[in-house]
Amino acid sequence: QVQLVESGGGLVQAGGSLRLSCAASGRTFSTYAMGWFRQAPGKEREFVAHINWSGGSTYYADSVKGRFTISRDNAKNTVYLQMNSLKPENTAIYYCAARQFYSTSSWEDRSSYGYWGQGTQVTVSS
């Protein structure tokens, strides 16, 4: 099992940047692929980014490509989401999630992630 704790959220002006972190417990972090999702008020939780177990492959929602970067440090049991050029519509609670490295489900499939953090609020003001 793995426990996930997000941090780094906050209030930022449009055009600004934030770096989210997700710290994982346990000694098997490198066996998990990781994802970031977000949920805005009144909307469904949506996929943002995914990174495979080694960090060698990454995938992004079209809406964040070129602005967000997902990365991981397996030695520190941490996954990051660097968010640049933030827009007001990026305001949401951001969640990190983990799934087994061998999962073949779409990286956008929320149900394929068995472990979730509590979320961190990101608010982008105009």
BELLINCOR-V412759 format. One record per residue. N is the residue number from 1. PHI is phi in degrees with one decimal (NA if undefined). Layout:
N | PHI
N | PHI
This chain:
1 | NA
2 | -140.6
3 | -111.1
4 | -122.4
5 | -132.5
6 | -88.4
7 | -155.6
8 | 103.2
9 | -71.4
10 | 165.1
11 | -102.6
12 | -142.5
13 | -78.7
14 | -54.7
15 | 92.2
16 | -82.9
17 | -132.0
18 | -142.9
19 | -124.0
20 | -90.6
21 | -124.1
22 | -136.1
23 | -94.4
24 | -111.4
25 | -88.9
26 | 92.8
27 | -101.2
28 | -114.7
29 | -55.7
30 | -70.5
31 | -93.0
32 | -111.5
33 | -84.0
34 | -123.9
35 | -136.6
36 | -115.8
37 | -128.7
38 | -144.2
39 | -138.4
40 | -90.8
41 | -55.0
42 | 77.5
43 | -121.6
44 | -76.9
45 | -67.4
46 | -125.5
47 | -70.3
48 | -117.9
49 | -158.8
50 | -142.4
51 | -137.7
52 | -77.1
53 | -61.4
54 | -92.8
55 | 89.8
56 | -80.1
57 | -131.7
58 | -133.0
59 | -143.0
60 | -135.6
61 | -65.9
62 | -56.5
63 | -69.6
64 | -118.2
65 | -56.3
66 | 86.5
67 | -116.6
68 | -108.6
69 | -135.4
70 | -99.2
71 | -150.7
72 | -146.8
73 | -126.9
74 | -67.8
75 | -68.8
76 | -105.2
77 | 52.9
78 | -137.2
79 | -118.2
80 | -122.8
81 | -134.6
82 | -86.5
83 | -119.0
84 | -115.1
85 | 49.5
86 | -66.3
87 | -120.9
88 | -55.3
89 | -72.6
90 | -84.4
91 | -62.4
92 | -177.6
93 | -89.3
94 | -103.9
95 | -119.0
96 | -100.4
97 | -146.8
98 | -128.0
99 | -142.6
100 | -61.4
101 | -62.0
102 | -89.5
103 | -61.7
104 | -107.8
105 | -67.6
106 | -56.2
107 | -66.5
108 | -88.7
109 | -78.5
110 | -58.6
111 | -68.5
112 | -82.7
113 | -98.0
114 | -91.9
115 | -132.2
116 | -134.0
117 | -84.6
118 | -86.0
119 | 95.1
120 | -136.3
121 | -80.4
122 | -119.8
123 | -123.7
124 | -113.1
125 | -93.4
126 | -90.0
